[in-house]
Amino acid sequence: MGKWFLFLIILILVQCKSTTSTNEAATLSYSYSNDSFKMTIPKDWKYVKEGGEDSFIGLYISQTDTLNFDCSRMGYANHLDELSIEENIHIDSTSNFVTKIIWPKIVGKGTTGVYIHSRKSNLNFQMNGRDLSAQNQESALIAFKTIVLKDQ
């Protein structure tokens, strides 16, 4: 009886783990790449190119929300400095980059964004959206972790 009980518990734990991995993988399913960066995004997000003179800018649009981005080799991307106590802030750094991620303390009320600054050049990257739905906020925060800047 004890061996079967232990086997059942292990089976349940393995199933829960694989379901979580499958759900996270389903959230992000499309790899988007251009000359400046690559990232993995949900397949229902559509890319829209915007005109920019000194930087590469554009939008990702879902059915309900919009994220805008700015990738600049001249240091022009917004630093997400205008923050309030309404956002959570996580700052991380490596020898190449400083990364700031923000998200609202109350879902749907505030900015969800990422700012990445190169320590070795003027390259910086910013992407953000306002008042995102819970699903899009979660997807954005996961997608931010997949960003790889090119030509550091």
N, C-alpha and C positions, 0 to 999 in steps of 0.2 A: 504494500500500500504506500509506504513512504517513498519508494523509488518512482512510482507513477505520479505521485503528487509533485515531487521535485521536477520530473520531466514535464509535467503540465505547466508549472510555473515558468520554467526555462522557455518552453514553447510560446507562452503568452508574452514574455519579455522580448523574445526575438521578433515576434509578430508586431509588437508595438514599435520597436526600433525600426523595422523595415517600413512600416506605415509612415512614420515621421520622415524618414529619408525620402520616400516616394512623394509625400506632400510637398516637401521643400523643393525637390527637383521639379515637380509640376509647376510650382510657383514661378520659377525661372527656367525658361526652356529655349530661349533664342539667344545666340551669341551675336552681338552687334559689334562690328569693327569698322574703323575708318582710319585715316592717316594719323590721327591724334591720340586715339584711345580705343580700347575695346572693353566690353562689359557684357554680362549675361543679364537679359531682361525677360519679363513675361512676354509670351508671343502676342498678346493682345495690345501691347504698347506699340504705337506707330511713331516712326521717326519723321519729323518735319524739319527741313533745312531752313535756316534763317540767314539773312545776309549780315555779314560782319566784315569790317575793314581790317581791324588789328587782331582779331581772334576768330576762332571757329565756334559759332553759336548755333543752337538748335533747340528743338523741343521733342519730348516724348509725350504722347497723348494717349491716355486710356479712355474708356467710355465715359469716365466721370472726372478725371483729374489730368493736370498737366505738370510735367517737370521740365524746367528749362536748364540748359547747360551753357557754359562758357569755358572754352579751353584757350588759354592765351600763352604765347611764348614771350610776351612782353610784360607779363605781370599784371594785366588789366582785369582779370577775373575778380568778381566781388568776393570779399573775404568772409562774408556772413557775419560781419561785426555788429550789425544792428540786432542784437538778441535781447530778449527780455527774460525775466524769471520764469516765463511760461514754457521754456524749452529745456530739455535735457541736453547736456553737452558731453561729448567724449572726444578727447584729444589723444592722439597716438603719434609716435615718431619713429623713424628709422634713420639710418645714415643718409638716405636719399630724400625722404619726404617727411613733412609734417601733415597730418590729416586731422581735420575737425569734422565730426559728425554731430548733427543736431536733430532733435525730434521733439514734438510737443508733449508736455506732461499730460495734456488732455487730448486724446485722439480727435483729429478733425478741427483743432483750434490752434493753428500755429504753423511754423515752418519746419519741414523735413528736408534736410540738405547735407551735402558733403562739400568740403573745401580741401583741396590738396595743393600744397606748396612744395616745390622742389627746393632742396637745400643746395643744389649744384648749378642751378640756372634760374632764369626768370620765368620758367614754365610754371603755370598754375592752372587749376581746374576747379570749377564750381558747378554744382547741380543742385537745384532745389525746387520744391513745390509748396504750395500753401493749402492748408485745410484739407489734407488728403484723407480719403476714406481709410478705415482701419486696414483693409486688404492692401490698398496701394501703398500705405505707409510701411507695412511689413515688407511688401515686395521691394520697395525702394531701399529700405535699410539692408536687405539681403543683397540687392544689386550693387549697392555702394561698395560692398566688400569684394566684388569681382572686378572692379575698375583697375585696368592696367594702362598707365600712360606710356605712350610711345615716344622715342627720341628724347629721353630725359636730358 
